[in-house]
Amino acid sequence: MKKLFLLIFLVIALILLVVFQKHVPSQGNEYQSAEQCKMCHAEKHKKWETTRMAKAFDLLVAAGQENNKECYPCHTTGYGKGGFTDPQATPNLKGVQCEACHGAGGNHMGDPKGIIKTPPASVCAECHKNSLH
């Protein structure tokens, strides 16, 4: 009976972990940049380069807001999560790159399972809200 209770508890805990998983990089998982992703995903990278997401930081520069840290979470990759810190220190993480949605890629390098393959819609909603600014 105790084994059955333990098994049920573990199954419920695993389900809750999966359902309520937050979109944050794991400990030791570092941001790599789109250039690193390009090494294995050249076609996807080429397509991404033509998107508004790739040019998201350029919009800040054009508006004179490139030093406005309030804009960084939605116009850079990994700000506040161990990624982008500022334009001088981490220029390779400007713009909304692969890892902004799929999570830090450090654990993915050489391991296909080390990334969020299909991010939940809640990741998009972090920036794509119903208001314009």
TAGI-V604962 format. One record per backbone hydrogen bond with DSSP energy under -1.0 kcal/mol. NH is the residue of the N-H (numbers start at 1). CO is the residue of the C=O. Records with the same first field share a line. If there is no record, write none. Layout:
NH=CO ; CO
//
This chain:
5=1
6=2
7=3
8=4
9=5
10=6
11=7
12=8
13=9
14=10
15=11
16=12
17=13
18=14
19=15
20=16
24=22
29=26
37=33
38=34
40=37
41=37
45=41
46=42
47=43
48=44
49=45
50=47
51=48
56=53
59=55
61=57
62=58
63=59
64=61
65=60
68=65
69=67
71=68
74=71
76=72
77=93
81=78
83=78
84=77
90=86
93=90
94=91
95=75
96=53
97=95
100=97
101=98
102=98
103=99
106=30
109=105
111=108
114=111
116=102
117=115
123=120
125=121
127=124
128=124
129=127
//
